[in-house]
Amino acid sequence: METTDLKNMITIYSEATPNPDTMKFVLNRLLLPNDTADFPDAASASDSPLASELFNNFDYVRGVFIMNNFVTITKVDHADWYELIPAMKEFIKKYVEDEKAIINVRVDGLTEEEDTEVVRKIKELLDTHVKPAVEMDGGAISFKSFDHGIVTVSLKGSCSGCPSSTITLKAGIEGLLKRMVPEVSEVIADAD
């Protein structure tokens, strides 16, 4: 009787996101702990063997976002997730089982700068209240700047181009920050 090493077994499942063009593929392995990698097109994927292979092997892949234990894939408009999910799950599972490289270099090498008390409050609220919800939907949000009452954030993964991201940004995030940090007058998304 053959025994399977359950501890090393890779499992993967797909999860819908609020953006109908993106799907989140969640694994039981950390792919990119404590970091994010966003590849909005094939040309930007040179630092990620996984993202490069997804773009090269599947012509319907329009974007790849990698974080913690999941990969969020953005598809072209005319493709149907019902047909794509099995192939994506199989490919990603085999890729991880083969222990291939996910990222060649650190993508977000931002240095931490001295923050004002207001910026510290904004970052703390984003980290504790906003990030977990955004990550559950297959995306990421990061603080970019605070200038004259305007908070600029970066949206990645399924949040980038999501039809409901504007509502989430204005009604949810902006509302929260304005209530908790009176110095905030507006929240905008960086167009990077």
C-alpha positions in Angstrom: 0.0 0.0 0.0 1.4 3.4 -1.1 1.4 6.2 1.4 0.9 9.8 0.4 2.9 12.5 2.2 -0.1 14.8 3.1 2.3 17.3 4.6 3.9 18.0 1.2 0.7 17.7 -0.9 -0.1 20.9 -2.8 -3.8 21.9 -2.9 -5.3 24.7 -4.9 -8.8 26.2 -5.3 -10.2 29.0 -7.2 -12.2 31.9 -5.8 -14.3 34.5 -7.6 -13.4 38.2 -7.0 -15.6 41.3 -7.3 -13.9 41.9 -10.7 -15.5 39.5 -13.2 -12.3 39.4 -15.3 -10.1 38.2 -12.4 -10.0 34.9 -10.5 -8.0 34.2 -7.4 -6.1 30.9 -7.2 -5.3 30.0 -3.5 -2.7 27.4 -2.6 -1.7 25.8 0.7 1.9 27.1 0.2 3.3 30.5 0.6 4.4 31.9 -2.8 5.5 35.4 -1.9 5.4 36.0 1.9 5.0 39.6 3.0 5.3 41.1 -0.5 3.3 41.6 -3.6 4.2 41.3 -7.3 1.9 42.9 -9.9 2.4 42.2 -13.6 -0.3 44.1 -15.6 1.1 42.8 -18.9 3.6 40.3 -20.3 6.3 42.9 -20.8 6.4 43.6 -17.0 6.8 40.0 -16.0 10.5 39.5 -16.7 11.3 39.3 -13.0 8.8 36.5 -12.4 9.3 33.1 -14.0 5.8 32.1 -12.9 4.1 35.2 -14.4 6.2 34.9 -17.6 5.1 31.3 -18.0 1.4 32.2 -17.4 1.6 34.9 -20.1 3.5 32.7 -22.5 1.4 29.5 -22.1 -2.1 31.0 -22.0 -3.0 33.7 -24.6 -6.1 34.7 -22.5 -4.0 35.9 -19.5 -4.0 39.7 -19.4 -2.5 40.3 -15.9 -0.9 38.4 -13.0 -0.8 39.4 -9.4 1.1 37.3 -6.8 0.8 37.7 -3.0 1.2 35.4 0.1 -0.4 32.1 -0.9 -2.4 33.2 -4.0 -2.2 34.2 -7.6 -4.8 36.4 -9.1 -5.2 36.2 -12.9 -6.9 38.7 -15.1 -8.3 37.3 -18.3 -9.2 38.9 -21.6 -12.9 39.9 -22.0 -14.0 37.2 -24.4 -12.6 34.2 -22.4 -14.9 32.2 -20.1 -13.7 31.3 -16.6 -15.8 28.1 -16.7 -13.5 26.8 -19.4 -10.2 28.3 -18.1 -10.2 27.4 -14.3 -9.3 23.7 -14.6 -6.3 24.5 -16.9 -5.1 27.3 -14.6 -5.4 25.2 -11.5 -3.5 22.3 -13.0 -0.7 24.6 -14.4 -0.2 26.5 -11.1 -0.3 23.4 -9.0 2.3 21.6 -11.1 4.5 24.7 -11.2 4.5 24.9 -7.4 5.0 21.1 -7.1 8.0 21.3 -9.4 9.4 24.0 -7.0 10.1 26.4 -9.8 11.0 30.1 -8.9 8.2 32.5 -8.4 10.1 35.8 -8.4 13.8 36.4 -9.3 14.2 39.7 -7.5 12.3 41.6 -4.9 9.6 43.6 -6.7 8.7 46.2 -4.1 12.0 47.4 -2.7 10.5 50.5 -1.1 12.4 52.0 1.8 10.5 53.1 4.9 10.6 56.8 5.6 9.9 58.9 8.7 6.1 59.3 8.9 4.1 62.0 10.5 1.5 61.0 13.1 -1.3 61.4 10.5 0.5 59.1 8.0 1.0 56.5 10.7 -2.7 56.6 11.5 -3.6 56.2 7.8 -1.2 53.3 7.3 -2.5 51.6 10.5 -6.1 51.9 9.4 -5.3 50.6 5.9 -3.3 47.7 7.4 -5.9 46.6 9.9 -9.2 47.4 8.3 -8.8 47.6 4.5 -5.9 45.3 3.5 -7.5 42.1 4.9 -10.8 42.7 3.0 -9.0 43.6 -0.3 -6.7 40.5 0.0 -9.7 38.3 0.5 -11.0 39.6 -2.9 -7.6 38.7 -4.6 -6.1 42.2 -4.6 -3.8 44.5 -2.6 -3.8 48.1 -1.5 -0.8 50.0 -0.5 -0.3 53.6 0.8 1.6 55.8 -1.6 1.4 59.4 -0.2 -0.5 61.9 1.9 -0.5 65.5 0.6 -2.8 68.4 1.6 -5.6 66.1 2.8 -5.4 63.8 -0.2 -4.4 60.1 0.4 -3.1 58.3 -2.6 -3.2 54.5 -2.6 -2.1 51.9 -5.1 -4.6 49.1 -6.1 -3.2 45.9 -7.5 -4.5 42.4 -8.4 -8.2 42.0 -8.8 -8.8 45.6 -7.5 -7.0 47.1 -10.5 -9.7 47.8 -13.1 -12.5 46.2 -11.0 -15.9 47.7 -11.7 -16.6 48.1 -8.0 -13.2 49.5 -7.0 -14.3 53.1 -7.4 -17.3 52.5 -5.0 -15.0 50.7 -2.6 -12.4 53.4 -2.8 -14.8 56.3 -2.3 -17.6 54.9 -0.1 -15.6 52.5 1.9 -11.9 53.5 2.2 -12.4 57.3 1.9 -15.4 57.2 4.4 -13.4 55.2 6.9 -10.3 57.5 6.7 -12.3 60.7 6.8 -14.1 59.5 10.0 -11.0 58.3 11.7 -8.5 60.9 10.5 -10.0 64.3 10.3 -7.1 65.6 8.2 -8.1 63.4 5.3 -10.4 65.1 2.7 -10.1 62.6 -0.2 -8.7 59.2 -1.2 -7.5 58.6 -4.8 -6.0 55.6 -6.6 -2.6 56.0 -8.2 -2.7 55.3 -11.9 0.6 53.3 -12.1 
